[in-house]
Amino acid sequence: MISSLLVANRGEIACRVFRTCRELGVRTVAVHSDPDENALHARVADTTVRLPGATPADTYLRGDLIVKAALAAGADAVHPGYGFLSENADFARAVRDAGLTWIGPPPEAIEAMASKTRAKQLLGLAPLHEVTEADLPVLVKAAAGGGGRGMRVVRRLADLDAELTAARAEALAAFGDDEVFTEPYIEDGRHIEVQILADTHGTVWALGTRDCSLQRRHQKVIEEAPAPGLTEALTAELHDTAVRAARAVDYTGAGTVEFLVADGRPHFLEMNTRLQVEHPVTEAVFGIDLVAAQIRVAEGEALEADPPRARGHAVEARLYAEDPAHGWAPQTGTLHRLTVPAGVRLDTGYTDGDDIGVHYDPMLAKAVAHAPTRAEAVRKLADALERATIHGPVTNRDLLIRSLRHEEFTSAHMDTGFYDRHLDDLTDPVPDPHAPLAAALADAHARSPFGGWRNLPSQPQTKRYAVAGEKREVQYRHTRAGGFEADGVRVVHADGGLVVLEVDGVRRKYEVTRYGDQVYVNTTRLAALPRFPDPTQQHAPGSLLAPMPGTVVRVAEGLAAGARVEAGQPLLWLEAMKMQHEIKAPTTGTLSALNAAPGQQVRVGTLLAVVDSDAP
């Protein structure tokens, strides 16, 4: 029996496993990098061991250090989580060789399936070796790992070499393996997967299907179980293929077999020899704890002959600290508050006051809703996200809500091209027009709770805010009774945290919270602007500022001050949160300044380059 378990991972992943361990009476051990010293997973574990360093390559990808940590802490088992070394056969062997229990499939099964190239060969498929114009578009993929890292769509042959280089760099940084391959890219298919669970006695369960078609950068955003609209025959084929793949490698534990379904036909993508981020929707529908099942299988317990019956529908949304309207750029800063209404499951590795840094994935949490029907589950999740309190960096919350309410999704006619078609509409800002006034009134009350009315007529008070990239100005006056008045709006109530406004007979409540210059009014995020801008913060037109803290990993070959550049031309690449981000020329013109060099660490707002436009 397992008595103490180390999770070779971080954040939400480790917290998820620790929750099950507490329910099973298993002691927990966390490993943490230096930036994660005070992270939630390190705080909730019974024992912690430091991995010196900050980057994944120095910490969570160091299997030797993790095995030493497990032995030093007295753990008798290691759970890899999902990510980092979870599909690394050498790490699994090292765990076993150290006399520890490995919570996962045999190393031989990992070797056969964790590499996408070897998995395809096992099933009689093969990647493209020579790409020609006739093969386009193609998809470049990392052979190890997942999560969209090391993945690129190539539509022009001239772009292939550069995309292969970027994919290798991302794959190496995320998985410690730079092997990549290419395969045909199927436009507008549905991403369907099958959850499997196998014991050491020959029983293999296929636990339904999941639809993970809503993706950005080939990373899943919204997932659900079961996948809607599949015929019984197609579902049976998917299940049979998944079970056949598991049996082919004597698989044990939890795993996922992924397909792309187009024109009613399934195309095998890969088998993930680990638990997936989206496993909670399967847990909700089947009433099973997959982490507990993994542990029991590792202890030699047999599964029942048949899996439990599926009940209802579950939908999961991944909440990211990112800006979908600006290239999905990851965001950093302090997460002041994160709560969702009761009745919705929230898996997270953060708590109020935590810092969102640059070294790891920008996912803040997963929110999961379960209901008797798909329509109810979707509506429940959208409502919960709308009522959630999320104070901190910019997130994709609004995108998630709009996606869940989009007719294409509610009617279950979505595919992997959903965001390619609808992103502009889904990210078009629609802030509450009265949020700035509510912020101003709450601030005025906080500064002068007893009123600022004067006996003599005075000019209205003016406040300025930045909302969704635009400047907004509002005006109000203090009243004799200690309240406020504003043109076209009746101020029913105003204090430092709550404002009630009435417009055309309709009253609305506005909860206002402030952290320095950042103001949150219900779900609207505002920034208070000073009356007189700081001239030292102004930049010349065409200035390229770092959108996030990170490392300059590459500058375009031959690029130097004085060079001619075209609008949209990639100038340099920043690496942050395990992804590479292109910094492109904003206009056609002359590069008058280049302040970035490979290896340079930059902060948000660092001036990287200046392009002088040809436009008059």
C-alpha positions in Angstrom: 0.0 0.0 0.0 1.2 3.5 -0.8 1.6 5.7 2.2 3.5 8.7 0.9 3.4 10.1 -2.7 5.4 12.7 -4.4 4.0 14.6 -7.4 6.7 15.4 -10.0 4.8 18.5 -11.2 3.5 21.9 -10.0 0.5 24.2 -9.7 -3.0 23.0 -10.4 -1.7 19.5 -11.4 -0.1 18.8 -8.1 -3.0 20.4 -6.1 -5.4 18.1 -8.0 -3.4 14.9 -7.0 -2.9 16.1 -3.5 -6.7 16.5 -3.0 -7.3 12.9 -3.9 -4.3 11.8 -1.7 -5.9 13.5 1.3 -9.2 11.6 0.7 -7.2 8.3 0.5 -5.1 9.0 3.6 -1.9 9.2 1.6 0.8 11.7 2.7 2.0 14.2 0.1 5.3 15.5 -1.0 5.8 18.5 -3.3 8.8 19.6 -5.3 9.1 23.3 -6.2 11.4 25.6 -8.1 12.6 28.8 -6.6 9.7 30.9 -8.1 7.3 28.3 -6.7 8.6 28.4 -3.1 5.3 29.9 -1.9 3.1 28.5 -4.6 -0.2 26.8 -3.5 0.9 23.3 -4.3 3.9 23.8 -2.0 1.8 25.2 0.7 -0.8 22.4 0.8 1.7 19.5 0.7 2.7 17.7 3.9 6.4 17.9 2.9 8.3 20.0 0.3 11.7 19.6 -1.4 13.4 22.5 -3.3 14.6 22.1 -6.9 17.1 24.9 -7.2 16.5 27.1 -10.2 13.7 28.7 -12.1 13.3 27.3 -15.6 11.6 23.9 -16.2 14.9 22.6 -17.7 16.6 23.3 -14.4 13.8 22.0 -12.1 10.7 20.1 -13.1 12.5 18.4 -16.1 15.3 17.1 -13.9 14.2 13.6 -13.2 17.4 12.8 -11.2 16.6 15.6 -8.8 13.0 14.5 -8.4 14.0 10.9 -7.6 16.4 12.2 -5.0 13.7 14.4 -3.6 11.3 11.5 -3.3 13.9 9.4 -1.5 15.0 12.2 0.8 11.3 12.9 1.8 10.6 9.3 2.5 8.0 8.9 -0.3 7.2 5.4 -1.6 5.5 6.5 -4.8 5.8 9.1 -7.6 2.9 10.5 -9.6 4.1 12.5 -12.7 1.0 14.7 -13.0 0.3 15.7 -16.6 3.0 17.5 -18.3 6.8 17.8 -17.9 8.1 14.3 -17.4 4.8 12.5 -17.4 5.5 10.8 -20.7 9.3 10.2 -20.2 10.1 6.5 -20.1 13.6 7.1 -18.7 12.1 9.0 -15.7 9.6 6.1 -15.1 12.5 3.6 -15.1 14.5 5.8 -12.8 11.6 5.9 -10.3 11.2 2.1 -10.5 15.0 1.5 -10.2 15.0 3.6 -7.0 12.5 1.2 -5.5 9.6 3.6 -5.7 6.1 2.9 -7.1 5.4 4.6 -10.4 1.9 5.9 -10.8 1.6 5.4 -14.5 2.0 3.0 -17.4 5.0 0.8 -17.9 8.1 2.5 -19.4 7.8 0.3 -22.5 4.2 1.5 -23.1 5.4 5.1 -22.7 8.2 4.5 -25.3 5.7 3.0 -27.7 3.0 5.6 -27.4 4.4 8.8 -25.9 6.4 9.6 -29.0 3.8 10.5 -31.6 6.0 9.2 -34.4 6.4 5.7 -32.8 2.7 5.6 -32.0 1.8 6.2 -35.6 4.2 3.5 -36.7 2.7 1.1 -34.3 -0.7 1.6 -35.8 0.6 1.4 -39.3 0.7 5.2 -39.9 3.7 7.4 -40.8 4.4 11.1 -40.7 5.5 13.0 -43.8 9.2 12.9 -44.4 9.5 15.2 -47.4 7.0 18.1 -47.6 6.1 19.4 -51.0 3.7 22.1 -52.2 1.1 19.4 -52.8 1.2 18.4 -49.1 0.3 21.9 -47.8 -1.0 22.8 -45.4 1.0 20.6 -42.9 1.2 20.5 -39.2 4.5 20.5 -37.4 4.3 18.7 -34.1 6.6 17.8 -31.2 7.1 14.1 -30.9 7.0 14.2 -27.1 4.6 16.0 -24.8 1.5 18.0 -25.8 -0.4 21.1 -24.9 0.2 22.7 -28.3 3.9 23.4 -27.6 6.1 22.7 -30.5 3.1 22.8 -32.9 2.8 25.0 -36.0 0.5 25.1 -39.0 2.6 25.7 -42.2 0.7 27.0 -45.3 3.7 28.1 -47.3 6.7 26.0 -48.1 9.0 29.0 -47.7 7.9 29.1 -44.0 8.7 25.5 -43.2 12.3 25.8 -42.0 11.6 28.7 -39.7 8.6 27.0 -38.2 10.6 23.8 -37.7 13.2 25.8 -35.9 10.7 27.5 -33.6 8.9 24.2 -32.9 12.1 22.4 -31.9 13.0 25.3 -29.5 9.6 25.2 -27.9 9.6 21.4 -27.6 13.0 21.3 -26.1 12.1 24.0 -23.5 8.8 22.3 -22.6 9.7 18.6 -22.8 13.5 18.3 -22.9 13.2 16.7 -26.4 13.4 18.6 -29.6 12.2 15.9 -32.0 9.4 17.2 -34.3 7.6 15.8 -37.3 5.1 16.9 -39.9 1.7 15.4 -40.9 -1.2 16.6 -43.1 -3.2 19.4 -41.5 -6.9 18.6 -41.6 -8.9 21.9 -41.7 -12.0 22.2 -39.6 -12.2 18.7 -38.1 -13.4 17.9 -34.6 -10.9 17.0 -31.9 -12.3 13.9 -30.2 -10.6 11.8 -27.5 -11.3 8.6 -25.6 -10.4 8.2 -21.9 -9.0 4.8 -21.1 -8.3 3.1 -17.8 -6.5 -0.3 -17.6 -5.5 -2.5 -14.7 -2.7 -5.1 -14.4 -5.2 -8.0 -14.8 -6.1 -7.4 -18.4 -9.2 -5.2 -18.1 -9.3 -2.0 -20.2 -12.1 0.5 -19.9 -13.1 3.0 -22.5 -14.7 5.8 -20.5 -16.7 7.6 -23.1 -15.7 10.4 -25.4 -14.7 14.0 -25.0 -14.9 16.9 -27.5 -12.0 19.3 -27.3 -12.5 21.2 -30.6 -12.3 24.7 -29.2 -8.6 25.4 -29.3 -6.2 28.2 -29.5 -2.6 27.6 -30.7 -3.6 24.0 -30.7 -4.2 24.1 -27.0 -7.6 23.2 -25.7 -9.8 25.9 -24.3 -13.2 24.3 -23.8 -13.8 20.6 -23.4 -16.9 18.5 -22.8 -18.1 14.9 -22.2 -19.6 13.1 -23.9 -18.7 14.5 -27.4 -22.1 15.6 -28.8 -23.6 14.4 -32.0 -21.5 11.2 -32.7 -23.3 8.2 -34.1 -23.3 5.0 -32.1 -21.2 3.4 -34.9 -18.5 6.1 -34.8 -18.4 6.0 -31.0 -18.0 2.3 -31.0 -15.1 2.6 -33.6 -13.4 5.2 -31.4 -13.7 3.0 -28.3 -12.5 -0.1 -30.2 -9.4 1.7 -31.6 -8.6 3.2 -28.2 -8.8 -0.2 -26.4 -6.8 -1.9 -29.2 -4.1 0.7 -28.9 -3.9 0.2 -25.1 -3.8 -3.6 -25.4 -1.1 -3.4 -28.1 1.4 -2.0 -25.6 0.1 -3.8 -22.4 -1.0 -0.4 -21.1 -1.9 0.1 -17.4 -3.3 3.2 -15.6 -5.1 6.2 -17.2 -4.4 7.4 -20.7 -6.1 9.2 -23.6 -6.3 8.3 -27.3 -6.9 11.3 -29.5 -8.5 11.6 -32.9 -9.5 14.2 -35.4 -12.9 13.5 -36.9 -13.7 14.8 -40.3 -16.6 13.8 -42.6 -17.6 11.2 -40.1 -14.2 9.4 -40.3 -11.7 9.2 -37.4 -8.0 10.0 -37.9 -5.7 8.8 -35.2 -3.6 11.7 -33.7 -1.8 10.3 -30.7 -2.0 8.4 -27.4 -1.2 10.4 -24.3 0.2 8.0 -21.7 -0.9 10.2 -18.9 -3.9 12.0 -17.4 -5.2 15.0 -19.4 -6.0 18.5 -18.1 -9.6 17.9 -19.2 -10.1 14.6 -17.2 -12.6 16.3 -14.8 -15.4 16.2 -17.4 -15.0 12.4 -17.6 -14.9 12.2 -13.8 -18.1 14.2 -13.5 -20.0 12.1 -16.1 -18.8 8.7 -14.8 -18.7 9.5 -11.1 -15.1 8.4 -10.8 -11.9 9.8 -9.4 -9.3 9.0 -12.0 -6.4 9.9 -9.8 -7.7 7.5 -7.1 -8.1 4.9 -9.8 -4.5 5.4 -11.0 -3.3 4.9 -7.4 -5.4 1.7 -6.9 -4.2 0.3 -10.2 -0.6 0.9 -9.2 -1.3 -1.0 -6.0 -2.5 -4.0 -8.0 -6.2 -3.6 -7.5 -8.5 -5.0 -10.2 -11.1 -3.0 -12.1 -14.7 -4.2 -12.4 -15.5 -6.0 -15.6 -17.5 -3.0 -16.9 -17.0 0.7 -16.3 -19.7 2.7 -14.4 -22.6 4.1 -16.4 -22.3 7.6 -17.8 -24.8 10.2 -16.4 -25.5 13.7 -17.7 -23.1 16.1 -19.4 -20.0 18.0 -18.2 -18.2 21.1 -19.7 -14.9 22.5 -18.7 -13.4 25.9 -19.5 -9.7 26.7 -19.0 -9.2 30.2 -17.5 -5.9 31.6 -18.8 -4.0 34.8 -17.9 -3.8 35.9 -21.5 -5.2 38.5 -23.8 -7.0 36.8 -26.7 -7.5 40.1 -28.5 -3.8 40.6 -28.9 -2.3 37.4 -30.1 -3.2 35.4 -27.0 -0.3 37.1 -25.3 0.3 35.7 -21.8 -0.1 38.1 -18.9 1.7 38.4 -15.6 1.1 40.1 -12.3 -0.7 39.6 -9.0 -3.8 37.5 -8.9 -5.7 39.5 -6.3 -8.8 37.3 -6.1 -10.3 34.3 -7.8 -13.7 32.8 -6.8 -16.5 31.1 -8.7 -20.1 30.4 -7.4 -20.9 27.2 -5.5 -21.9 24.3 -7.6 -19.1 24.6 -10.1 -15.8 22.7 -9.6 -12.7 24.9 -9.7 -9.3 23.3 -10.1 -6.5 25.8 -9.6 -2.9 26.1 -8.4 -3.3 29.7 -7.3 -4.9 31.5 -4.4 -5.5 35.2 -3.7 -2.4 37.2 -3.7 -0.3 34.8 -5.7 2.1 36.1 -8.4 1.6 35.0 -12.0 5.1 34.7 -13.3 6.8 34.1 -16.7 8.3 30.6 -16.3 5.2 28.4 -16.6 1.9 27.9 -18.4 -0.5 30.8 -18.0 -3.5 28.7 -17.1 -5.0 29.9 -13.8 -7.8 27.4 -13.3 -10.3 25.0 -14.8 -14.0 25.5 -14.1 -16.2 22.5 -14.6 -20.0 22.3 -14.7 -22.1 19.1 -14.6 -25.8 18.8 -15.3 -28.4 16.3 -16.6 -28.2 17.8 -20.1 -25.7 19.5 -22.3 -27.7 22.7 -22.6 -28.0 22.9 -18.8 -24.3 22.3 -18.3 -23.2 24.9 -20.9 -25.6 27.5 -19.4 -24.5 26.7 -15.9 -20.8 27.2 -16.7 -21.3 30.4 -18.7 -23.3 31.9 -15.8 -20.7 30.8 -13.2 -17.9 32.4 -15.2 -20.0 35.6 -15.6 -20.5 35.7 -11.8 -16.9 34.8 -10.9 -14.6 37.3 -9.3 -11.3 37.5 -11.1 -9.1 40.4 -10.1 -5.6 40.4 -11.5 -4.0 40.1 -14.9 -6.1 40.2 -18.1 -7.8 36.8 -18.6 -9.8 35.0 -21.3 -12.9 35.0 -19.1 -15.0 37.1 -21.5 -14.0 35.0 -24.4 -15.0 31.8 -22.6 -18.5 33.2 -21.8 -19.1 34.3 -25.3 -17.8 31.0 -26.7 -20.1 29.0 -24.5 -23.1 31.2 -25.7 -22.2 31.2 -29.3 -24.8 29.6 -31.5 -22.2 27.4 -33.2 -21.2 25.9 -29.9 -24.6 25.7 -28.3 -25.9 23.8 -31.4 -22.8 21.5 -31.2 -21.6 22.4 -34.8 -18.1 23.6 -33.7 -14.8 22.4 -35.0 -11.1 23.2 -34.6 -11.5 26.3 -36.8 -13.9 27.9 -34.4 -11.6 30.7 -33.2 -10.1 31.2 -36.7 -13.6 32.2 -37.8 -15.0 34.0 -34.8 -12.1 35.4 -32.7 -12.6 39.0 -33.8 -16.3 39.0 -32.8 -15.6 37.1 -29.6 -13.0 39.6 -28.5 -14.7 42.8 -29.6 -14.8 44.7 -26.3 -18.3 45.5 -25.0 -17.6 47.1 -21.6 -20.5 48.3 -19.5 -20.9 52.0 -20.4 -21.6 53.0 -16.8 -18.7 51.1 -15.2 -16.4 54.2 -15.3 -19.0 56.3 -13.5 -19.5 53.6 -10.9 -15.7 53.5 -10.4 -15.5 57.3 -10.1 -18.4 57.5 -7.5 -16.9 54.7 -5.4 -13.6 56.4 -5.4 -15.1 59.8 -4.5 -17.0 58.3 -1.6 -13.9 56.5 -0.3 -12.0 59.8 -0.4 -14.8 61.9 1.0 -17.4 59.7 2.8 -19.2 62.7 4.3 -19.8 64.4 0.9 -18.0 67.2 -0.9 -21.0 69.5 -1.6 -20.3 73.2 -1.6 -22.7 76.0 -1.0 -21.6 77.8 -4.1 -22.0 76.4 -7.7 -18.9 74.5 -8.8 -17.6 72.7 -11.8 -18.4 69.0 -12.0 -15.7 66.5 -10.9 -14.0 64.7 -13.7 -12.3 61.3 -13.7 -10.5 59.5 -16.6 -10.2 55.8 -17.1 -8.7 53.4 -19.7 -11.3 50.7 -20.6 -10.6 48.0 -23.2 -7.8 50.2 -24.7 -9.9 53.3 -24.9 -10.0 56.4 -22.7 -13.2 57.3 -21.0 -14.1 60.5 -19.1 -16.9 60.8 -16.6 -18.3 63.7 -14.7 -20.4 63.9 -11.5 -21.4 66.4 -8.7 -21.8 66.1 -5.0 -25.3 66.9 -3.7 -26.5 68.8 -0.7 -27.7 65.5 0.9 -24.2 64.0 0.7 -24.9 61.9 -2.4 -24.0 62.3 -6.1 -25.7 63.3 -9.3 -24.6 62.7 -12.9 -26.2 63.6 -16.3 -28.7 61.0 -17.5 -28.1 58.7 -14.6 -29.8 58.5 -11.2 -27.4 57.6 -8.4 -29.4 55.5 -6.1 -26.6 54.5 -3.8 -22.8 54.9 -3.7 -20.2 53.8 -1.2 -16.6 52.7 -1.5 -17.6 49.2 -2.7 -21.1 49.3 -4.1 -22.8 51.7 -6.5 -26.4 51.4 -7.6 -27.4 53.3 -10.8 -30.7 53.8 -12.4 -31.0 54.4 -16.1 -34.4 54.7 -17.8 -36.1 53.1 -14.8 -33.7 50.1 -14.7 -31.5 49.7 -11.6 -28.1 47.9 -11.8 -25.7 47.1 -9.0 -21.9 47.7 -9.5 -19.4 46.1 -7.1 -16.2 48.1 -7.2 -12.8 46.9 -6.0 -9.6 48.8 -6.3 -5.9 47.8 -6.3 -3.8 50.8 -6.8 -4.7 52.2 -10.2 -6.5 49.1 -11.3 -10.3 49.1 -10.7 -12.7 46.2 -11.2 -16.4 47.1 -11.7 -18.3 43.8 -11.8 -16.5 42.1 -14.7 -15.1 45.2 -16.3 -11.4 46.0 -15.7 -10.4 49.7 -15.7 -7.2 51.7 -15.1 -7.4 55.1 -13.5 -5.6 57.7 -15.5 -3.7 60.6 -14.1 -4.8 64.1 -14.9 -1.4 64.9 -16.4 0.4 62.1 -18.3 4.1 61.5 -17.3 6.1 62.7 -20.3 8.8 60.2 -19.6 6.4 57.4 -20.3 5.6 58.6 -23.8 7.0 56.7 -26.8 7.5 57.6 -30.4 5.1 56.2 -33.0 6.2 52.8 -34.3 7.8 51.9 -31.0 7.7 48.1 -30.3 7.3 47.5 -26.5 7.7 44.1 -24.9 4.1 42.9 -24.3 5.3 40.6 -21.5 8.4 39.9 -19.4 10.5 37.3 -21.0 13.7 36.4 -22.8 14.7 37.5 -26.3 15.6 34.2 -27.9 16.1 35.3 -31.5 16.4 38.3 -33.8 15.6 38.1 -37.5 18.7 37.2 -39.5 20.6 40.2 -40.7 18.4 42.7 -38.9 20.0 45.9 -37.9 19.1 49.6 -37.5 18.6 51.2 -40.8 17.0 48.1 -42.4 13.8 48.2 -44.5 11.0 46.2 -43.0 7.5 45.3 -44.1 4.3 45.5 -42.0 3.8 42.2 -40.3 7.4 41.1 -40.8 8.7 39.1 -37.7 11.6 41.1 -36.2 12.4 39.1 -33.0 11.0 36.4 -30.8 10.3 36.5 -27.1 10.1 33.4 -24.9 7.7 33.5 -22.0 5.5 30.9 -20.3 7.1 28.1 -22.3 5.9 29.6 -25.6 7.7 31.7 -28.3 6.0 35.0 -29.3 6.7 36.9 -32.5 7.2 40.6 -32.3 6.3 42.0 -35.8 6.8 45.3 -37.6 3.7 47.4 -37.0 4.1 49.2 -40.3 6.2 49.3 -43.5 9.2 51.6 -43.1 12.7 51.8 -41.7 14.0 50.2 -38.5 15.4 53.3 -36.8 16.4 51.5 -33.5 17.0 47.9 -32.4 17.5 47.6 -28.7 17.1 43.8 -28.3 19.7 41.0 -28.5 19.4 37.2 -28.0 19.5 36.2 -24.4 18.4 39.6 -23.2 15.8 39.6 -20.3 13.1 42.2 -20.7 10.3 43.6 -18.6 6.8 44.5 -19.8 7.0 47.8 -21.7 10.7 47.5 -22.5 11.5 49.4 -25.8 12.6 46.7 -28.2 12.7 48.5 -31.5 11.3 51.5 -33.4 10.0 51.4 -37.0 9.6 54.7 -38.8 6.6 54.4 -41.1 6.7 55.3 -44.7 3.1 56.6 -44.4 2.8 60.4 -44.4 
